């Protein structure tokens, strides 16, 4: 609508030679799927509020939670953008 929009995406990243990413869990190679869904709300003519939920899934323990290696990670982010 004029004030509300929903966006989604699916991604895959593969860096088995660790050219761009060196996993923090010291496993060799990095690959991960990710997906997200976001909601944009136009607050005023020059302000946009956005919230996005995102999940990452790998076949290896490339993520960390509570100081333990895990195969998935989740993220919830929000922001307010204002332009002049």
PyMOL Python script that loads the backbone (N, CA, C, O; Angstrom):
from pymol import cmd

cmd.read_pdbstr("""\
ATOM      1  N   UNK A   1       0.846  -1.176   0.000  1.00  0.00           N
ATOM      2  CA  UNK A   1       0.000   0.000   0.000  1.00  0.00           C
ATOM      3  C   UNK A   1       0.892   1.239   0.000  1.00  0.00           C
ATOM      4  O   UNK A   1       2.117   1.131  -0.051  1.00  0.00           O
ATOM      5  N   UNK A   2       0.285   2.388   0.056  1.00  0.00           N
ATOM      6  CA  UNK A   2       1.072   3.617   0.080  1.00  0.00           C
ATOM      7  C   UNK A   2       1.869   3.777   1.373  1.00  0.00           C
ATOM      8  O   UNK A   2       2.892   4.463   1.389  1.00  0.00           O
ATOM      9  N   UNK A   3       1.402   3.144   2.466  1.00  0.00           N
ATOM     10  CA  UNK A   3       2.085   3.289   3.749  1.00  0.00           C
ATOM     11  C   UNK A   3       2.775   2.011   4.226  1.00  0.00           C
ATOM     12  O   UNK A   3       3.658   2.076   5.082  1.00  0.00           O
ATOM     13  N   UNK A   4       2.394   0.870   3.696  1.00  0.00           N
ATOM     14  CA  UNK A   4       2.882  -0.399   4.223  1.00  0.00           C
ATOM     15  C   UNK A   4       3.397  -1.298   3.107  1.00  0.00           C
ATOM     16  O   UNK A   4       2.761  -1.425   2.061  1.00  0.00           O
ATOM     17  N   UNK A   5       4.549  -1.920   3.331  1.00  0.00           N
ATOM     18  CA  UNK A   5       5.120  -2.844   2.342  1.00  0.00           C
ATOM     19  C   UNK A   5       5.764  -4.025   3.053  1.00  0.00           C
ATOM     20  O   UNK A   5       6.319  -3.885   4.143  1.00  0.00           O
ATOM     21  N   UNK A   6       5.684  -5.177   2.427  1.00  0.00           N
ATOM     22  CA  UNK A   6       6.324  -6.388   2.937  1.00  0.00           C
ATOM     23  C   UNK A   6       7.357  -6.835   1.912  1.00  0.00           C
ATOM     24  O   UNK A   6       7.097  -6.825   0.708  1.00  0.00           O
ATOM     25  N   UNK A   7       8.533  -7.228   2.401  1.00  0.00           N
ATOM     26  CA  UNK A   7       9.603  -7.680   1.511  1.00  0.00           C
ATOM     27  C   UNK A   7      10.192  -8.971   2.057  1.00  0.00           C
ATOM     28  O   UNK A   7      10.264  -9.173   3.269  1.00  0.00           O
ATOM     29  N   UNK A   8      10.610  -9.834   1.155  1.00  0.00           N
ATOM     30  CA  UNK A   8      11.253 -11.080   1.561  1.00  0.00           C
ATOM     31  C   UNK A   8      12.415 -11.384   0.648  1.00  0.00           C
ATOM     32  O   UNK A   8      12.480 -10.890  -0.478  1.00  0.00           O
ATOM     33  N   UNK A   9      13.337 -12.204   1.137  1.00  0.00           N
ATOM     34  CA  UNK A   9      14.449 -12.603   0.295  1.00  0.00           C
ATOM     35  C   UNK A   9      15.024 -13.929   0.791  1.00  0.00           C
ATOM     36  O   UNK A   9      14.878 -14.304   1.955  1.00  0.00           O
ATOM     37  N   UNK A  10      15.684 -14.621  -0.138  1.00  0.00           N
ATOM     38  CA  UNK A  10      16.390 -15.865   0.156  1.00  0.00           C
ATOM     39  C   UNK A  10      17.767 -15.742  -0.476  1.00  0.00           C
ATOM     40  O   UNK A  10      17.892 -15.298  -1.617  1.00  0.00           O
ATOM     41  N   UNK A  11      18.800 -16.133   0.259  1.00  0.00           N
ATOM     42  CA  UNK A  11      20.169 -16.006  -0.232  1.00  0.00           C
ATOM     43  C   UNK A  11      20.965 -17.271   0.084  1.00  0.00           C
ATOM     44  O   UNK A  11      20.610 -18.032   0.984  1.00  0.00           O
ATOM     45  N   UNK A  12      22.032 -17.482  -0.660  1.00  0.00           N
ATOM     46  CA  UNK A  12      22.983 -18.545  -0.377  1.00  0.00           C
ATOM     47  C   UNK A  12      24.379 -17.984  -0.573  1.00  0.00           C
ATOM     48  O   UNK A  12      24.652 -17.321  -1.573  1.00  0.00           O
ATOM     49  N   UNK A  13      25.261 -18.248   0.380  1.00  0.00           N
ATOM     50  CA  UNK A  13      26.634 -17.780   0.291  1.00  0.00           C
ATOM     51  C   UNK A  13      27.558 -18.966   0.482  1.00  0.00           C
ATOM     52  O   UNK A  13      27.376 -19.745   1.418  1.00  0.00           O
ATOM     53  N   UNK A  14      28.551 -19.119  -0.393  1.00  0.00           N
ATOM     54  CA  UNK A  14      29.466 -20.246  -0.354  1.00  0.00           C
ATOM     55  C   UNK A  14      30.899 -19.727  -0.463  1.00  0.00           C
ATOM     56  O   UNK A  14      31.269 -19.144  -1.483  1.00  0.00           O
ATOM     57  N   UNK A  15      31.691 -19.929   0.556  1.00  0.00           N
ATOM     58  CA  UNK A  15      33.091 -19.502   0.577  1.00  0.00           C
ATOM     59  C   UNK A  15      33.921 -20.614   1.224  1.00  0.00           C
ATOM     60  O   UNK A  15      34.472 -20.433   2.310  1.00  0.00           O
ATOM     61  N   UNK A  16      34.006 -21.751   0.557  1.00  0.00           N
ATOM     62  CA  UNK A  16      34.707 -22.902   1.122  1.00  0.00           C
ATOM     63  C   UNK A  16      36.210 -22.679   1.231  1.00  0.00           C
ATOM     64  O   UNK A  16      36.872 -23.350   2.023  1.00  0.00           O
ATOM     65  N   UNK A  17      36.764 -21.749   0.451  1.00  0.00           N
ATOM     66  CA  UNK A  17      38.197 -21.440   0.513  1.00  0.00           C
ATOM     67  C   UNK A  17      38.499 -20.331   1.518  1.00  0.00           C
ATOM     68  O   UNK A  17      39.661 -19.964   1.689  1.00  0.00           O
ATOM     69  N   UNK A  18      37.475 -19.785   2.192  1.00  0.00           N
ATOM     70  CA  UNK A  18      37.613 -18.730   3.204  1.00  0.00           C
ATOM     71  C   UNK A  18      38.304 -17.482   2.659  1.00  0.00           C
ATOM     72  O   UNK A  18      39.170 -16.904   3.314  1.00  0.00           O
ATOM     73  N   UNK A  19      37.910 -17.075   1.452  1.00  0.00           N
ATOM     74  CA  UNK A  19      38.461 -15.865   0.852  1.00  0.00           C
ATOM     75  C   UNK A  19      37.865 -14.624   1.521  1.00  0.00           C
ATOM     76  O   UNK A  19      38.574 -13.647   1.761  1.00  0.00           O
ATOM     77  N   UNK A  20      36.565 -14.661   1.822  1.00  0.00           N
ATOM     78  CA  UNK A  20      35.904 -13.497   2.421  1.00  0.00           C
ATOM     79  C   UNK A  20      35.506 -13.716   3.872  1.00  0.00           C
ATOM     80  O   UNK A  20      35.464 -12.762   4.648  1.00  0.00           O
ATOM     81  N   UNK A  21      35.213 -14.957   4.254  1.00  0.00           N
ATOM     82  CA  UNK A  21      34.742 -15.232   5.616  1.00  0.00           C
ATOM     83  C   UNK A  21      35.550 -16.361   6.229  1.00  0.00           C
ATOM     84  O   UNK A  21      35.698 -17.429   5.634  1.00  0.00           O
ATOM     85  N   UNK A  22      36.067 -16.119   7.418  1.00  0.00           N
ATOM     86  CA  UNK A  22      36.744 -17.138   8.207  1.00  0.00           C
ATOM     87  C   UNK A  22      35.861 -17.399   9.429  1.00  0.00           C
ATOM     88  O   UNK A  22      35.776 -16.540  10.306  1.00  0.00           O
ATOM     89  N   UNK A  23      35.203 -18.553   9.512  1.00  0.00           N
ATOM     90  CA  UNK A  23      34.247 -18.797  10.599  1.00  0.00           C
ATOM     91  C   UNK A  23      34.861 -18.619  11.983  1.00  0.00           C
ATOM     92  O   UNK A  23      36.000 -19.021  12.223  1.00  0.00           O
ATOM     93  N   UNK A  24      34.105 -18.019  12.884  1.00  0.00           N
ATOM     94  CA  UNK A  24      34.579 -17.777  14.245  1.00  0.00           C
ATOM     95  C   UNK A  24      34.697 -19.063  15.053  1.00  0.00           C
ATOM     96  O   UNK A  24      35.309 -19.067  16.120  1.00  0.00           O
ATOM     97  N   UNK A  25      34.117 -20.156  14.555  1.00  0.00           N
ATOM     98  CA  UNK A  25      34.164 -21.426  15.275  1.00  0.00           C
ATOM     99  C   UNK A  25      35.316 -22.306  14.826  1.00  0.00           C
ATOM    100  O   UNK A  25      35.420 -23.452  15.264  1.00  0.00           O
ATOM    101  N   UNK A  26      36.182 -21.796  13.962  1.00  0.00           N
ATOM    102  CA  UNK A  26      37.381 -22.494  13.494  1.00  0.00           C
ATOM    103  C   UNK A  26      37.105 -23.743  12.662  1.00  0.00           C
ATOM    104  O   UNK A  26      37.992 -24.585  12.531  1.00  0.00           O
ATOM    105  N   UNK A  27      35.911 -23.892  12.096  1.00  0.00           N
ATOM    106  CA  UNK A  27      35.681 -24.964  11.130  1.00  0.00           C
ATOM    107  C   UNK A  27      36.261 -24.496   9.798  1.00  0.00           C
ATOM    108  O   UNK A  27      36.432 -23.296   9.584  1.00  0.00           O
ATOM    109  N   UNK A  28      36.557 -25.416   8.923  1.00  0.00           N
ATOM    110  CA  UNK A  28      37.112 -25.009   7.636  1.00  0.00           C
ATOM    111  C   UNK A  28      35.995 -24.767   6.637  1.00  0.00           C
ATOM    112  O   UNK A  28      35.091 -25.589   6.486  1.00  0.00           O
ATOM    113  N   UNK A  29      36.065 -23.634   5.959  1.00  0.00           N
ATOM    114  CA  UNK A  29      35.071 -23.275   4.954  1.00  0.00           C
ATOM    115  C   UNK A  29      33.817 -22.674   5.555  1.00  0.00           C
ATOM    116  O   UNK A  29      33.510 -22.880   6.729  1.00  0.00           O
ATOM    117  N   UNK A  30      33.099 -21.928   4.730  1.00  0.00           N
ATOM    118  CA  UNK A  30      31.852 -21.287   5.173  1.00  0.00           C
ATOM    119  C   UNK A  30      30.822 -21.412   4.070  1.00  0.00           C
ATOM    120  O   UNK A  30      31.107 -21.119   2.909  1.00  0.00           O
ATOM    121  N   UNK A  31      29.637 -21.841   4.426  1.00  0.00           N
ATOM    122  CA  UNK A  31      28.492 -21.772   3.519  1.00  0.00           C
ATOM    123  C   UNK A  31      27.240 -21.608   4.359  1.00  0.00           C
ATOM    124  O   UNK A  31      27.155 -22.137   5.467  1.00  0.00           O
ATOM    125  N   UNK A  32      26.278 -20.883   3.839  1.00  0.00           N
ATOM    126  CA  UNK A  32      25.080 -20.607   4.615  1.00  0.00           C
ATOM    127  C   UNK A  32      23.927 -20.184   3.707  1.00  0.00           C
ATOM    128  O   UNK A  32      24.114 -19.465   2.726  1.00  0.00           O
ATOM    129  N   UNK A  33      22.750 -20.645   4.059  1.00  0.00           N
ATOM    130  CA  UNK A  33      21.504 -20.144   3.484  1.00  0.00           C
ATOM    131  C   UNK A  33      20.965 -19.098   4.442  1.00  0.00           C
ATOM    132  O   UNK A  33      21.201 -19.175   5.648  1.00  0.00           O
ATOM    133  N   UNK A  34      20.248 -18.130   3.916  1.00  0.00           N
ATOM    134  CA  UNK A  34      19.554 -17.187   4.783  1.00  0.00           C
ATOM    135  C   UNK A  34      18.239 -16.791   4.135  1.00  0.00           C
ATOM    136  O   UNK A  34      18.097 -16.798   2.912  1.00  0.00           O
ATOM    137  N   UNK A  35      17.302 -16.453   4.968  1.00  0.00           N
ATOM    138  CA  UNK A  35      16.017 -15.947   4.486  1.00  0.00           C
ATOM    139  C   UNK A  35      15.554 -14.867   5.450  1.00  0.00           C
ATOM    140  O   UNK A  35      15.906 -14.871   6.629  1.00  0.00           O
ATOM    141  N   UNK A  36      14.765 -13.950   4.930  1.00  0.00           N
ATOM    142  CA  UNK A  36      14.271 -12.871   5.776  1.00  0.00           C
ATOM    143  C   UNK A  36      12.915 -12.401   5.291  1.00  0.00           C
ATOM    144  O   UNK A  36      12.527 -12.596   4.139  1.00  0.00           O
ATOM    145  N   UNK A  37      12.219 -11.778   6.213  1.00  0.00           N
ATOM    146  CA  UNK A  37      10.968 -11.106   5.878  1.00  0.00           C
ATOM    147  C   UNK A  37      10.986  -9.764   6.616  1.00  0.00           C
ATOM    148  O   UNK A  37      11.334  -9.690   7.795  1.00  0.00           O
ATOM    149  N   UNK A  38      10.606  -8.718   5.900  1.00  0.00           N
ATOM    150  CA  UNK A  38      10.647  -7.380   6.471  1.00  0.00           C
ATOM    151  C   UNK A  38       9.335  -6.648   6.274  1.00  0.00           C
ATOM    152  O   UNK A  38       8.579  -6.922   5.342  1.00  0.00           O
ATOM    153  N   UNK A  39       9.089  -5.728   7.159  1.00  0.00           N
ATOM    154  CA  UNK A  39       7.893  -4.897   7.113  1.00  0.00           C
ATOM    155  C   UNK A  39       8.332  -3.443   7.134  1.00  0.00           C
ATOM    156  O   UNK A  39       9.035  -3.014   8.049  1.00  0.00           O
ATOM    157  N   UNK A  40       7.916  -2.680   6.119  1.00  0.00           N
ATOM    158  CA  UNK A  40       8.212  -1.247   6.034  1.00  0.00           C
ATOM    159  C   UNK A  40       6.938  -0.464   6.281  1.00  0.00           C
ATOM    160  O   UNK A  40       5.900  -0.745   5.682  1.00  0.00           O
ATOM    161  N   UNK A  41       7.019   0.517   7.160  1.00  0.00           N
ATOM    162  CA  UNK A  41       5.880   1.378   7.456  1.00  0.00           C
ATOM    163  C   UNK A  41       6.295   2.824   7.232  1.00  0.00           C
ATOM    164  O   UNK A  41       7.197   3.330   7.899  1.00  0.00           O
ATOM    165  N   UNK A  42       5.634   3.483   6.294  1.00  0.00           N
ATOM    166  CA  UNK A  42       5.914   4.894   6.027  1.00  0.00           C
ATOM    167  C   UNK A  42       5.208   5.715   7.103  1.00  0.00           C
ATOM    168  O   UNK A  42       3.984   5.842   7.102  1.00  0.00           O
ATOM    169  N   UNK A  43       5.999   6.266   8.018  1.00  0.00           N
ATOM    170  CA  UNK A  43       5.458   7.004   9.158  1.00  0.00           C
ATOM    171  C   UNK A  43       4.982   8.385   8.734  1.00  0.00           C
ATOM    172  O   UNK A  43       3.883   8.808   9.093  1.00  0.00           O
ATOM    173  N   UNK A  44       5.822   9.092   7.960  1.00  0.00           N
ATOM    174  CA  UNK A  44       5.469  10.402   7.399  1.00  0.00           C
ATOM    175  C   UNK A  44       6.033  10.448   5.980  1.00  0.00           C
ATOM    176  O   UNK A  44       6.561   9.448   5.493  1.00  0.00           O
ATOM    177  N   UNK A  45       5.927  11.581   5.323  1.00  0.00           N
ATOM    178  CA  UNK A  45       6.455  11.715   3.970  1.00  0.00           C
ATOM    179  C   UNK A  45       7.967  11.516   3.912  1.00  0.00           C
ATOM    180  O   UNK A  45       8.494  11.108   2.877  1.00  0.00           O
ATOM    181  N   UNK A  46       8.671  11.797   5.005  1.00  0.00           N
ATOM    182  CA  UNK A  46      10.116  11.627   5.004  1.00  0.00           C
ATOM    183  C   UNK A  46      10.617  10.814   6.208  1.00  0.00           C
ATOM    184  O   UNK A  46      11.671  11.117   6.768  1.00  0.00           O
ATOM    185  N   UNK A  47       9.863   9.790   6.599  1.00  0.00           N
ATOM    186  CA  UNK A  47      10.292   8.879   7.663  1.00  0.00           C
ATOM    187  C   UNK A  47       9.738   7.480   7.387  1.00  0.00           C
ATOM    188  O   UNK A  47       8.563   7.312   7.061  1.00  0.00           O
ATOM    189  N   UNK A  48      10.614   6.482   7.527  1.00  0.00           N
ATOM    190  CA  UNK A  48      10.253   5.096   7.267  1.00  0.00           C
ATOM    191  C   UNK A  48      10.725   4.232   8.436  1.00  0.00           C
ATOM    192  O   UNK A  48      11.896   4.280   8.814  1.00  0.00           O
ATOM    193  N   UNK A  49       9.825   3.455   8.999  1.00  0.00           N
ATOM    194  CA  UNK A  49      10.171   2.490  10.049  1.00  0.00           C
ATOM    195  C   UNK A  49      10.232   1.111   9.409  1.00  0.00           C
ATOM    196  O   UNK A  49       9.347   0.735   8.641  1.00  0.00           O
ATOM    197  N   UNK A  50      11.282   0.359   9.727  1.00  0.00           N
ATOM    198  CA  UNK A  50      11.466  -0.974   9.146  1.00  0.00           C
ATOM    199  C   UNK A  50      11.826  -1.965  10.238  1.00  0.00           C
ATOM    200  O   UNK A  50      12.642  -1.672  11.112  1.00  0.00           O
ATOM    201  N   UNK A  51      11.211  -3.144  10.183  1.00  0.00           N
ATOM    202  CA  UNK A  51      11.571  -4.258  11.060  1.00  0.00           C
ATOM    203  C   UNK A  51      11.786  -5.486  10.174  1.00  0.00           C
ATOM    204  O   UNK A  51      11.017  -5.728   9.243  1.00  0.00           O
ATOM    205  N   UNK A  52      12.832  -6.256  10.467  1.00  0.00           N
ATOM    206  CA  UNK A  52      13.168  -7.416   9.645  1.00  0.00           C
ATOM    207  C   UNK A  52      13.592  -8.571  10.541  1.00  0.00           C
ATOM    208  O   UNK A  52      14.389  -8.398  11.463  1.00  0.00           O
ATOM    209  N   UNK A  53      13.051  -9.749  10.257  1.00  0.00           N
ATOM    210  CA  UNK A  53      13.471 -10.978  10.916  1.00  0.00           C
ATOM    211  C   UNK A  53      14.262 -11.795   9.914  1.00  0.00           C
ATOM    212  O   UNK A  53      13.866 -11.924   8.755  1.00  0.00           O
ATOM    213  N   UNK A  54      15.396 -12.354  10.366  1.00  0.00           N
ATOM    214  CA  UNK A  54      16.266 -13.075   9.442  1.00  0.00           C
ATOM    215  C   UNK A  54      16.802 -14.324  10.121  1.00  0.00           C
ATOM    216  O   UNK A  54      17.114 -14.306  11.312  1.00  0.00           O
ATOM    217  N   UNK A  55      16.906 -15.399   9.369  1.00  0.00           N
ATOM    218  CA  UNK A  55      17.478 -16.640   9.882  1.00  0.00           C
ATOM    219  C   UNK A  55      18.584 -17.124   8.956  1.00  0.00           C
ATOM    220  O   UNK A  55      18.486 -16.992   7.736  1.00  0.00           O
ATOM    221  N   UNK A  56      19.628 -17.681   9.539  1.00  0.00           N
ATOM    222  CA  UNK A  56      20.785 -18.208   8.817  1.00  0.00           C
ATOM    223  C   UNK A  56      20.923 -19.688   9.153  1.00  0.00           C
ATOM    224  O   UNK A  56      20.834 -20.066  10.321  1.00  0.00           O
ATOM    225  N   UNK A  57      21.138 -20.529   8.146  1.00  0.00           N
ATOM    226  CA  UNK A  57      21.263 -21.973   8.353  1.00  0.00           C
ATOM    227  C   UNK A  57      22.465 -22.477   7.562  1.00  0.00           C
ATOM    228  O   UNK A  57      22.609 -22.177   6.376  1.00  0.00           O
ATOM    229  N   UNK A  58      23.332 -23.251   8.233  1.00  0.00           N
ATOM    230  CA  UNK A  58      24.513 -23.806   7.588  1.00  0.00           C
ATOM    231  C   UNK A  58      24.593 -25.308   7.863  1.00  0.00           C
ATOM    232  O   UNK A  58      24.017 -25.801   8.833  1.00  0.00           O
ATOM    233  N   UNK A  59      25.297 -26.012   7.019  1.00  0.00           N
ATOM    234  CA  UNK A  59      25.536 -27.431   7.239  1.00  0.00           C
ATOM    235  C   UNK A  59      26.662 -27.683   8.237  1.00  0.00           C
ATOM    236  O   UNK A  59      26.873 -28.815   8.672  1.00  0.00           O
ATOM    237  N   UNK A  60      27.380 -26.628   8.596  1.00  0.00           N
ATOM    238  CA  UNK A  60      28.492 -26.715   9.546  1.00  0.00           C
ATOM    239  C   UNK A  60      28.213 -25.808  10.735  1.00  0.00           C
ATOM    240  O   UNK A  60      27.352 -24.932  10.664  1.00  0.00           O
ATOM    241  N   UNK A  61      28.930 -26.015  11.811  1.00  0.00           N
ATOM    242  CA  UNK A  61      28.799 -25.169  13.003  1.00  0.00           C
ATOM    243  C   UNK A  61      29.582 -23.878  12.817  1.00  0.00           C
ATOM    244  O   UNK A  61      30.623 -23.688  13.447  1.00  0.00           O
ATOM    245  N   UNK A  62      29.092 -22.988  11.957  1.00  0.00           N
ATOM    246  CA  UNK A  62      29.807 -21.739  11.658  1.00  0.00           C
ATOM    247  C   UNK A  62      29.343 -20.573  12.519  1.00  0.00           C
ATOM    248  O   UNK A  62      29.970 -19.514  12.501  1.00  0.00           O
ATOM    249  N   UNK A  63      28.264 -20.740  13.268  1.00  0.00           N
ATOM    250  CA  UNK A  63      27.743 -19.674  14.134  1.00  0.00           C
ATOM    251  C   UNK A  63      28.007 -20.034  15.585  1.00  0.00           C
ATOM    252  O   UNK A  63      28.405 -21.155  15.901  1.00  0.00           O
ATOM    253  N   UNK A  64      27.780 -19.065  16.460  1.00  0.00           N
ATOM    254  CA  UNK A  64      28.026 -19.295  17.873  1.00  0.00           C
ATOM    255  C   UNK A  64      26.861 -18.748  18.694  1.00  0.00           C
ATOM    256  O   UNK A  64      26.361 -17.654  18.433  1.00  0.00           O
ATOM    257  N   UNK A  65      26.440 -19.520  19.683  1.00  0.00           N
ATOM    258  CA  UNK A  65      25.391 -19.090  20.611  1.00  0.00           C
ATOM    259  C   UNK A  65      25.782 -19.573  21.999  1.00  0.00           C
ATOM    260  O   UNK A  65      26.064 -20.755  22.189  1.00  0.00           O
ATOM    261  N   UNK A  66      25.799 -18.672  22.961  1.00  0.00           N
ATOM    262  CA  UNK A  66      26.191 -18.994  24.335  1.00  0.00           C
ATOM    263  C   UNK A  66      27.561 -19.682  24.383  1.00  0.00           C
ATOM    264  O   UNK A  66      27.762 -20.645  25.122  1.00  0.00           O
ATOM    265  N   UNK A  67      28.486 -19.168  23.585  1.00  0.00           N
ATOM    266  CA  UNK A  67      29.855 -19.681  23.489  1.00  0.00           C
ATOM    267  C   UNK A  67      29.936 -21.118  22.986  1.00  0.00           C
ATOM    268  O   UNK A  67      30.933 -21.799  23.226  1.00  0.00           O
ATOM    269  N   UNK A  68      28.908 -21.586  22.297  1.00  0.00           N
ATOM    270  CA  UNK A  68      28.898 -22.927  21.726  1.00  0.00           C
ATOM    271  C   UNK A  68      28.677 -22.828  20.221  1.00  0.00           C
ATOM    272  O   UNK A  68      27.856 -22.026  19.776  1.00  0.00           O
ATOM    273  N   UNK A  69      29.395 -23.631  19.424  1.00  0.00           N
ATOM    274  CA  UNK A  69      29.175 -23.619  17.978  1.00  0.00           C
ATOM    275  C   UNK A  69      27.809 -24.210  17.619  1.00  0.00           C
ATOM    276  O   UNK A  69      27.405 -25.235  18.169  1.00  0.00           O
ATOM    277  N   UNK A  70      27.106 -23.558  16.695  1.00  0.00           N
ATOM    278  CA  UNK A  70      25.783 -24.015  16.251  1.00  0.00           C
ATOM    279  C   UNK A  70      25.672 -23.844  14.734  1.00  0.00           C
ATOM    280  O   UNK A  70      26.486 -23.157  14.117  1.00  0.00           O
ATOM    281  N   UNK A  71      24.664 -24.470  14.146  1.00  0.00           N
ATOM    282  CA  UNK A  71      24.460 -24.436  12.697  1.00  0.00           C
ATOM    283  C   UNK A  71      23.480 -23.366  12.243  1.00  0.00           C
ATOM    284  O   UNK A  71      23.294 -23.174  11.041  1.00  0.00           O
ATOM    285  N   UNK A  72      22.845 -22.661  13.187  1.00  0.00           N
ATOM    286  CA  UNK A  72      21.893 -21.636  12.767  1.00  0.00           C
ATOM    287  C   UNK A  72      21.990 -20.415  13.673  1.00  0.00           C
ATOM    288  O   UNK A  72      22.501 -20.479  14.791  1.00  0.00           O
ATOM    289  N   UNK A  73      21.483 -19.308  13.153  1.00  0.00           N
ATOM    290  CA  UNK A  73      21.482 -18.060  13.891  1.00  0.00           C
ATOM    291  C   UNK A  73      20.276 -17.240  13.442  1.00  0.00           C
ATOM    292  O   UNK A  73      19.871 -17.300  12.281  1.00  0.00           O
ATOM    293  N   UNK A  74      19.713 -16.480  14.363  1.00  0.00           N
ATOM    294  CA  UNK A  74      18.544 -15.653  14.062  1.00  0.00           C
ATOM    295  C   UNK A  74      18.826 -14.207  14.431  1.00  0.00           C
ATOM    296  O   UNK A  74      19.614 -13.916  15.332  1.00  0.00           O
ATOM    297  N   UNK A  75      18.168 -13.313  13.718  1.00  0.00           N
ATOM    298  CA  UNK A  75      18.395 -11.889  13.909  1.00  0.00           C
ATOM    299  C   UNK A  75      17.075 -11.143  13.749  1.00  0.00           C
ATOM    300  O   UNK A  75      16.301 -11.427  12.835  1.00  0.00           O
ATOM    301  N   UNK A  76      16.827 -10.202  14.629  1.00  0.00           N
ATOM    302  CA  UNK A  76      15.685  -9.298  14.507  1.00  0.00           C
ATOM    303  C   UNK A  76      16.237  -7.884  14.584  1.00  0.00           C
ATOM    304  O   UNK A  76      16.882  -7.517  15.566  1.00  0.00           O
ATOM    305  N   UNK A  77      15.986  -7.093  13.552  1.00  0.00           N
ATOM    306  CA  UNK A  77      16.521  -5.731  13.490  1.00  0.00           C
ATOM    307  C   UNK A  77      15.402  -4.754  13.151  1.00  0.00           C
ATOM    308  O   UNK A  77      14.455  -5.083  12.437  1.00  0.00           O
ATOM    309  N   UNK A  78      15.539  -3.557  13.677  1.00  0.00           N
ATOM    310  CA  UNK A  78      14.575  -2.492  13.382  1.00  0.00           C
ATOM    311  C   UNK A  78      15.330  -1.185  13.221  1.00  0.00           C
ATOM    312  O   UNK A  78      16.377  -0.985  13.837  1.00  0.00           O
ATOM    313  N   UNK A  79      14.798  -0.294  12.391  1.00  0.00           N
ATOM    314  CA  UNK A  79      15.403   1.017  12.250  1.00  0.00           C
ATOM    315  C   UNK A  79      14.370   2.046  11.846  1.00  0.00           C
ATOM    316  O   UNK A  79      13.287   1.709  11.368  1.00  0.00           O
ATOM    317  N   UNK A  80      14.715   3.282  12.040  1.00  0.00           N
ATOM    318  CA  UNK A  80      13.914   4.419  11.609  1.00  0.00           C
ATOM    319  C   UNK A  80      14.804   5.262  10.707  1.00  0.00           C
ATOM    320  O   UNK A  80      15.859   5.732  11.134  1.00  0.00           O
ATOM    321  N   UNK A  81      14.382   5.454   9.467  1.00  0.00           N
ATOM    322  CA  UNK A  81      15.133   6.250   8.509  1.00  0.00           C
ATOM    323  C   UNK A  81      14.395   7.553   8.256  1.00  0.00           C
ATOM    324  O   UNK A  81      13.193   7.551   7.989  1.00  0.00           O
ATOM    325  N   UNK A  82      15.106   8.654   8.339  1.00  0.00           N
ATOM    326  CA  UNK A  82      14.538   9.979   8.103  1.00  0.00           C
ATOM    327  C   UNK A  82      15.368  10.672   7.035  1.00  0.00           C
ATOM    328  O   UNK A  82      16.597  10.639   7.103  1.00  0.00           O
ATOM    329  N   UNK A  83      14.742  11.290   6.062  1.00  0.00           N
ATOM    330  CA  UNK A  83      15.464  12.022   5.028  1.00  0.00           C
ATOM    331  C   UNK A  83      14.887  13.425   4.886  1.00  0.00           C
ATOM    332  O   UNK A  83      13.728  13.679   5.215  1.00  0.00           O
ATOM    333  N   UNK A  84      15.743  14.344   4.379  1.00  0.00           N
ATOM    334  CA  UNK A  84      15.363  15.759   4.269  1.00  0.00           C
ATOM    335  C   UNK A  84      15.410  16.219   2.850  1.00  0.00           C
ATOM    336  O   UNK A  84      15.122  17.382   2.568  1.00  0.00           O
TER     337      UNK A  84
END
""", "prot")
cmd.dss("prot")
cmd.show_as("cartoon", "prot")
cmd.util.cbc("prot")
cmd.orient("prot")
